[in-house]
Amino acid sequence: MDSRISARALAAALGGWRSREPVYEALADGVRLLCLDNRLAPRTTLPAERELAAALAVSRSTVAAAYRSLRETGHIASLRGSGSVTLALVRRDPGRATAAEGMIDLQQASPPAWPGLAGVIAEVAASAPSLVSRVGYDVLGRIELREAIADRYTRRGILTQPGEVLVTTGAQSAIHLIASVLLGRGDRVLVETPTYPHAVDALRRVGARPIGVPVTTDSGWDLDRAEQAFARALPVAAYLMPDFHNPTGRTMSDAEREAILRAGERAGSVLVLDETTADLDIDRGAVAPGFAGSEPGTVVRIGSLGKTVWGGLRVGWVRAEGDLIRRLVAARPAQDLGTPEIEQAVATRVLEDFDEVVAQRSVLLRSGRDALVEALADRLPRWRVPSTHGGVSLWIELDAALSSALVMDVRSHGVLLSAGPRFSIEGGHDRHLRMPFTASPDELVRATHALARSWEAVTAAAPTSIVDQVGAVV
């Protein structure tokens, strides 16, 4: 069934859309970016011209011109009936633009495959006769893989039995499954903002109501806001990324972990920890595990091999107490029937060499991060580039709230990025840009040069009121 978005909700989603002249094209670009980011799902019915004009405080002719521009580029189609015009999104975009040959795609923060993966796959393929004699998928996970995952947790200081591990088809599958079991319509769930957008999509899909707690590159987690949210909203769960948070790159301090844990325990909330980036330390060696002293049932951990080994190896897992694992297994067939045996066999073999994998990743990510930081300092010195010791991206603060306009413009220079508002749960963050450093240093330098050219054009076209918020621009 097609969905609708109200004029008020669309105005909030657009945020600081008035980034250039003519105004109608700035509005059209704002809607285009919502489509490309999948913040407006395909077949969503847009507000009538008069309603949107009132919500945005612009003329109806401005909205009409924007809709006309969107029709011309194939983003919307008009359906006339009953004397009114209904505009439904017809662009079937999965949330990412498709990169043409020669373009630099930085929409996903995923490094290339670990170099040793091809050899592991070849080894596993040699045992194909025994693998194909089995069912081919497993709703709980192969015992060999669950033992390997449990052993890794135990060596980190988190005593784990194989019965406390469920193997999933990637981390996203784990998030969807946990949300479907723990949450119901109207349940509150605490979420960092900015955050991983696909996790919020999963939470909202089950009808949960996200409550945002700010995370910044300078100050980390807003503990006052977090404690107030736990105490007042009593969220059923909290979705958190404590190590190399996506997109800010921050890692919780011991004090932050302790405060969040105690506030969650007092509220009776389950802490769902997304640890998919936890192993991606660049400078400091292994990060000590957090929340290790929590009560059973208070903490659920999600891991995967997508960021460390290869995004195409769709193997993730949930680490939780046995009762919740059994509930997840019972609910899983409604979502999928299990994780493929071949991928599990590859994952089991990879975990035998995981220290080597992590070491190689550290070298790769360090070269990308350092090249990107140096290029940004050279070409865009007024941007605030945070220091991060690991993870996959930089959460850069621009010197004007023009992230959305910049992302749209730099596409014409062959670079695909996601704007800051994509990572917000409440709107805003148009002064920020996520830049992954998972690409090669050469590509990152070329992307920065393209950004500098686009930034010059975008700031030149922006209304004076936006640019003057921080003074003159470069």
Secondary structure, 3 states (H helix, E strand, C coil): CCCECCHHHHHHHHCCCCCCCCHHHHHHHHHHHHHHCCCCCCCCEECCHHHHHHHHCCCHHHHHHHHHHHHHCCCEEEEEECCEEEEEECCCCCCCCCCCCCCEECCCCCCCCCCCHHHHHHHHHHCHHHHHCCCCEECCCCHHHHHHHHHHHHHCCCCCCHHHEEEECCHHHHHHHHHHHHCCCCCEEEEEECCCHHHHHHHHHCCCEEEEEEEECCCEECHHHHHHHHHHHCCCEEEECCCCCCCCCCCCCHHHHHHHHHHHHHHCCEEEEECCCCCCECCCCCCCCCCCCCCCCCEEEEEECCCCCCCCCCCEEEECCHHHHHHHHHHHHHCCCCEEHHHHHHHHHHHHCHHHHHHHHHHHHHHHHHHHHHHHHHHCCCCECCCCCECCEEEEECCCCCHHHHHHHHHHHCEECCEHHHHCCCCCCCCEEEEECCCCHHHHHHHHHHHHHHHHHHHHHCCHHHHCCCCCCC
